[in-house]
């Protein structure tokens, strides 16, 4: 089963980028349509990514994407189990889920670390359309460098040269890493709370109802053997007695 990761990142302080990457941390699809304060779920629901994923046959059988609990578990997207305290099997599933999902966080980290433009506010003359085009171009360059074996680029620990760091400092760049006191700078990394735009969770409940209907239909068509990807992987974890790695 190929597992892809879906996540969001606030870039250049004005836009929210949602993306899917593969195990090499290459961006397979991106969507930049909403402001940075939009919730992850509603931005995803209004994106072309969601429309593509819902199309029958778009993902080959056995494939799904991974997202965090900002999203809703469904036929093409596996999320972690919530509230797993005391449940070793679900905790183990969540552990392996996070190990796969971390690739998208690393992909964003590499992208922002390498391209200083993403660490600062866009010039006033930049339109939203130009910002979207610029970020899309940088994602293409990101993929190109990975595909062509640039090993130093793929390291999320990339640091700018002293000259670049000085220029970025003069231009108001923001370091997106944690400070020494453990506080993360929110200017570029905060993308809105998961539920701010859906306080009654009406959108989440609607998606869950649609997913339940899909699951019943598929179960009937497959002689009652169909389960959602998350549940299929959870069964695999249980049957193989897999557990969270403890170091």
C-alpha positions as CSV (number, residue, x, y, z in Angstrom):
1,X,0.0,0.0,0.0
2,X,1.4,3.4,-1.0
3,X,0.9,6.0,1.6
4,X,0.9,9.7,0.8
5,X,0.8,12.6,3.2
6,X,-1.5,15.6,3.1
7,X,-0.9,18.7,5.2
8,X,-1.0,22.5,5.2
9,X,1.6,25.2,5.7
10,X,1.2,29.0,5.9
11,X,3.6,30.5,3.4
12,X,4.6,34.2,3.0
13,X,2.1,35.1,5.8
14,X,-0.8,35.5,3.4
15,X,-1.8,32.1,2.0
16,X,-2.4,28.5,3.1
17,X,-0.8,25.8,1.0
18,X,-2.2,22.3,1.1
19,X,-0.1,19.6,-0.5
20,X,0.4,15.9,-1.0
21,X,3.9,14.4,-1.1
22,X,5.4,11.0,-1.6
23,X,8.0,9.0,0.4
24,X,10.8,11.0,-1.3
25,X,9.2,14.2,-0.1
26,X,8.3,15.4,-3.6
27,X,5.2,17.5,-4.0
28,X,2.6,15.5,-6.0
29,X,-0.2,18.1,-5.8
30,X,-0.6,21.5,-4.2
31,X,-3.5,23.8,-3.6
32,X,-3.2,27.5,-2.7
33,X,-6.6,29.0,-2.7
34,X,-7.4,30.2,0.9
35,X,-6.0,32.8,3.3
36,X,-3.7,31.7,6.1
37,X,-6.3,31.9,8.8
38,X,-8.6,29.4,7.1
39,X,-9.1,26.1,8.8
40,X,-7.4,23.1,7.3
41,X,-10.7,21.1,6.8
42,X,-12.7,23.8,5.0
43,X,-9.7,24.7,2.8
44,X,-9.4,21.1,1.8
45,X,-13.1,20.7,1.1
46,X,-13.0,23.7,-1.3
47,X,-9.8,22.5,-3.0
48,X,-9.3,20.7,-6.4
49,X,-7.3,18.1,-4.4
50,X,-10.5,16.9,-2.7
51,X,-12.4,16.9,-6.0
52,X,-9.7,14.7,-7.7
53,X,-9.5,12.3,-4.8
54,X,-13.2,11.7,-4.7
55,X,-13.3,10.7,-8.4
56,X,-13.8,6.9,-8.7
57,X,-10.6,5.3,-10.0
58,X,-8.3,8.4,-9.4
59,X,-6.4,6.4,-6.7
60,X,-5.6,2.9,-7.6
61,X,-7.0,0.2,-5.3
62,X,-5.2,0.0,-2.0
63,X,-3.9,3.5,-2.1
64,X,-4.9,6.3,0.2
65,X,-3.4,9.6,1.6
66,X,-2.6,10.3,5.2
67,X,-3.7,13.4,7.0
68,X,-3.9,14.6,10.6
69,X,-7.1,15.0,12.6
70,X,-7.8,18.4,11.0
71,X,-9.3,16.2,8.3
72,X,-12.0,13.5,8.4
73,X,-11.4,9.8,8.0
74,X,-12.9,8.6,4.7
75,X,-12.5,6.3,1.8
76,X,-9.4,8.0,0.3
77,X,-7.9,9.6,3.5
78,X,-6.7,7.9,6.7
79,X,-6.5,9.9,9.9
80,X,-5.2,9.0,13.3
81,X,-7.6,7.5,15.9
82,X,-8.5,10.2,18.5
83,X,-8.4,9.6,22.2
84,X,-6.3,6.4,22.2
85,X,-5.1,6.5,25.7
86,X,-5.0,2.9,27.1
87,X,-5.5,1.3,23.7
88,X,-2.2,-0.2,22.7
89,X,-3.3,-1.3,19.3
90,X,-4.7,2.1,18.2
91,X,-1.7,3.8,19.7
92,X,0.5,1.6,17.6
93,X,-1.5,2.5,14.5
94,X,-1.2,6.2,15.3
95,X,2.6,5.8,15.8
96,X,3.1,4.3,12.3
97,X,0.7,6.8,10.9
98,X,2.8,9.7,12.3
99,X,6.0,8.1,10.9
100,X,4.5,8.3,7.4
101,X,2.8,11.7,7.8
102,X,6.0,13.3,8.9
103,X,7.2,13.3,5.3
104,X,5.0,16.2,4.4
105,X,6.2,18.2,7.4
106,X,9.8,17.5,6.3
107,X,8.9,18.4,2.7
108,X,7.6,21.8,3.8
109,X,10.6,22.2,6.1
110,X,13.0,21.6,3.3
111,X,11.1,23.9,0.9
112,X,11.0,26.8,3.4
113,X,14.6,26.3,4.6
114,X,16.0,26.3,1.1
115,X,14.1,29.2,-0.4
116,X,14.5,32.3,1.6
117,X,11.6,34.0,-0.2
118,X,9.2,31.9,1.8
119,X,10.6,33.2,5.1
120,X,9.6,36.8,4.6
121,X,6.6,38.9,3.6
122,X,6.0,39.2,-0.1
123,X,6.7,42.6,-1.6
124,X,3.7,44.9,-1.7
125,X,3.6,44.8,-5.5
126,X,3.1,41.0,-5.4
127,X,-0.5,40.1,-6.2
128,X,-2.0,36.9,-4.7
129,X,-1.8,35.3,-8.2
130,X,1.9,36.1,-8.4
131,X,2.5,34.6,-4.9
132,X,0.7,31.4,-5.9
133,X,2.7,31.2,-9.1
134,X,6.0,31.8,-7.2
135,X,5.3,29.1,-4.6
136,X,4.2,26.7,-7.3
137,X,7.5,27.3,-9.2
138,X,9.5,26.7,-6.0
139,X,7.7,23.4,-5.5
140,X,8.6,22.4,-9.0
141,X,12.3,23.3,-8.3
142,X,12.1,21.4,-5.1
143,X,11.0,18.3,-7.0
144,X,13.6,18.8,-9.7
145,X,16.5,18.9,-7.2
146,X,15.3,15.8,-5.4
147,X,14.8,13.9,-8.7
148,X,18.3,14.8,-9.9
149,X,20.0,13.5,-6.8
150,X,20.9,16.7,-5.0
151,X,21.5,15.1,-1.6
152,X,22.4,18.3,0.2
153,X,19.1,19.8,-0.9
154,X,17.0,16.9,0.6
155,X,18.4,17.6,4.0
156,X,15.9,19.4,6.1
157,X,18.8,20.8,8.2
158,X,20.0,23.0,5.2
159,X,21.3,26.3,6.4
160,X,21.7,29.5,4.3
161,X,25.2,30.9,3.7
162,X,26.2,33.8,6.0
163,X,25.7,36.2,3.1
164,X,22.2,34.9,2.4
165,X,21.4,34.9,6.2
166,X,22.4,38.5,6.4
167,X,20.4,39.5,3.4
168,X,17.3,37.7,4.8
169,X,17.7,39.4,8.1
170,X,17.7,42.8,6.5
171,X,14.6,41.9,4.5
172,X,12.7,40.8,7.6
173,X,12.8,37.0,7.2
174,X,11.3,34.9,10.0
175,X,13.1,31.8,11.3
176,X,10.4,29.1,11.4
177,X,12.4,26.8,13.7
178,X,11.8,26.7,17.5
179,X,13.7,29.2,19.5
180,X,16.1,28.2,22.3
181,X,13.2,28.6,24.8
182,X,11.1,26.1,22.9
183,X,8.6,28.6,21.6
184,X,7.7,28.3,18.0
185,X,7.4,31.5,16.0
186,X,3.8,31.5,14.8
187,X,4.0,34.0,12.0
188,X,4.7,31.5,9.3
189,X,3.8,28.2,10.9
190,X,0.3,29.0,12.2
191,X,-2.5,28.2,9.8
192,X,-5.6,28.6,11.9
193,X,-7.2,26.2,14.3
194,X,-8.8,23.0,13.0
195,X,-12.3,23.9,14.0
196,X,-12.5,27.7,14.0
197,X,-14.5,27.9,10.7
198,X,-16.8,25.0,11.7
199,X,-17.6,25.5,15.4
200,X,-20.7,23.2,15.4
201,X,-18.8,20.6,13.4
202,X,-21.6,20.5,10.9
203,X,-19.2,20.1,8.0
204,X,-17.4,17.2,9.7
205,X,-20.7,15.5,10.5
206,X,-21.8,15.8,6.9
207,X,-18.6,14.2,5.6
208,X,-18.9,11.4,8.1
209,X,-22.5,10.7,7.0
210,X,-21.4,10.6,3.3
211,X,-18.5,8.3,4.3
212,X,-20.8,5.9,6.2
213,X,-23.1,5.7,3.2
214,X,-20.1,4.9,0.9
215,X,-18.9,2.3,3.3
216,X,-22.3,0.6,3.4
217,X,-22.6,0.6,-0.4
218,X,-19.1,-0.7,-0.9
219,X,-19.6,-3.4,1.7
220,X,-22.8,-4.5,0.0
221,X,-21.0,-4.6,-3.4
222,X,-18.1,-6.5,-2.0
223,X,-20.2,-9.0,-0.1
224,X,-19.8,-7.1,3.2
225,X,-16.0,-7.3,3.2
226,X,-15.2,-3.7,2.6
227,X,-13.6,-1.5,5.3
228,X,-12.1,2.0,5.1
229,X,-8.3,2.2,4.6
230,X,-7.7,3.3,8.2
231,X,-9.6,0.3,9.5
232,X,-7.8,-2.1,7.1
233,X,-4.4,-0.8,8.3
234,X,-5.5,-1.1,11.9
235,X,-6.4,-4.7,11.4
236,X,-3.0,-5.2,9.9
237,X,-1.4,-3.7,13.0
238,X,-3.5,-5.9,15.3
239,X,-2.9,-9.1,13.3
240,X,0.9,-8.6,13.2
241,X,1.0,-7.5,16.9
242,X,2.9,-4.3,15.9
243,X,3.6,-1.8,18.7
244,X,4.9,1.7,19.0
245,X,8.7,1.9,18.9
246,X,10.1,2.9,22.3
247,X,13.7,4.2,22.4
